[in-house]
């Protein structure tokens, strides 16, 4: 029996700053997980990943990450790794976490 497809988003790292970024519906990049465009089928996910991979001048390491839709109809990370990446670097002396 085939496994049920889970929605996915495309994530990567900004080539210059290294921040985690998410592919948007306008084929741009956002640092906000909730702004990512969600693929609800394998074909749609493959298309998004292909479009994102063409932007090697802006990003590095694009891949698909599973998400679930939150109560606000925005994607939420499923796996610990992806949830961790939304919080920024793990070194508290710089980046997003320095503001916390």
C-alpha positions as CSV (number, residue, x, y, z in Angstrom):
1,X,0.0,0.0,0.0
2,X,1.3,3.4,-1.0
3,X,2.1,5.9,1.8
4,X,-0.2,8.9,1.9
5,X,1.3,12.0,0.4
6,X,2.1,14.8,2.9
7,X,2.2,18.4,1.8
8,X,5.7,19.8,1.2
9,X,7.5,23.1,0.9
10,X,10.8,24.0,-0.6
11,X,13.5,25.2,1.8
12,X,17.1,26.2,1.2
13,X,19.8,28.5,2.6
14,X,20.4,32.1,1.4
15,X,23.7,32.0,-0.6
16,X,25.1,35.2,0.9
17,X,23.8,35.4,4.5
18,X,23.2,31.7,5.1
19,X,19.7,32.2,6.6
20,X,17.1,29.5,6.1
21,X,14.7,30.6,3.4
22,X,11.4,29.3,2.0
23,X,10.2,29.3,-1.6
24,X,7.1,31.5,-2.1
25,X,4.2,31.4,-4.6
26,X,5.8,34.3,-6.5
27,X,9.0,32.2,-7.0
28,X,10.8,34.4,-4.5
29,X,12.3,33.6,-1.1
30,X,11.1,34.5,2.4
31,X,12.7,34.0,5.8
32,X,9.2,33.3,7.2
33,X,8.1,29.6,7.2
34,X,4.5,30.5,7.0
35,X,4.9,32.4,3.7
36,X,6.1,29.2,1.8
37,X,4.0,27.9,-1.0
38,X,2.7,24.4,-0.2
39,X,2.7,21.5,-2.7
40,X,-0.3,19.2,-2.1
41,X,0.9,16.6,-4.7
42,X,4.2,14.9,-5.6
43,X,4.0,16.5,-9.1
44,X,3.5,20.0,-7.7
45,X,6.4,19.5,-5.2
46,X,8.7,18.4,-8.0
47,X,7.8,21.4,-10.1
48,X,8.4,23.8,-7.1
49,X,11.8,22.1,-6.4
50,X,12.8,22.4,-10.1
51,X,11.9,26.1,-10.2
52,X,13.7,26.8,-6.9
53,X,16.8,24.9,-8.0
54,X,17.2,27.2,-11.0
55,X,18.0,30.1,-8.6
56,X,21.5,28.9,-7.7
57,X,22.7,32.5,-7.8
58,X,20.5,33.2,-4.7
59,X,20.3,29.9,-2.7
60,X,22.1,26.7,-1.9
61,X,20.8,23.3,-0.9
62,X,17.2,23.4,-1.9
63,X,15.1,20.5,-0.8
64,X,11.5,19.5,0.0
65,X,10.3,19.4,3.6
66,X,7.1,17.9,4.9
67,X,4.6,20.2,6.5
68,X,1.1,20.1,8.0
69,X,-1.4,22.9,7.7
70,X,-1.9,24.8,10.9
71,X,-5.2,26.2,12.2
72,X,-4.3,29.5,10.4
73,X,-4.0,27.6,7.1
74,X,-0.2,28.3,7.1
75,X,2.3,25.5,6.8
76,X,3.8,24.2,10.1
77,X,7.0,22.1,10.3
78,X,6.5,18.3,10.9
79,X,10.0,17.3,11.8
80,X,12.2,18.6,14.6
81,X,15.0,19.6,12.2
82,X,12.6,21.9,10.3
83,X,11.2,23.4,13.4
84,X,14.7,24.0,14.6
85,X,15.7,25.7,11.3
86,X,12.8,28.2,11.7
87,X,14.4,29.6,14.9
88,X,17.7,30.6,13.3
89,X,21.2,29.8,14.2
90,X,21.9,27.9,17.4
91,X,24.6,30.3,18.5
92,X,22.8,32.9,20.7
93,X,25.4,35.6,20.1
94,X,24.2,36.4,16.6
95,X,21.4,36.1,14.2
96,X,17.7,35.9,15.0
97,X,18.3,34.4,18.4
98,X,20.4,37.4,19.6
99,X,17.1,39.4,19.7
100,X,15.4,36.9,22.1
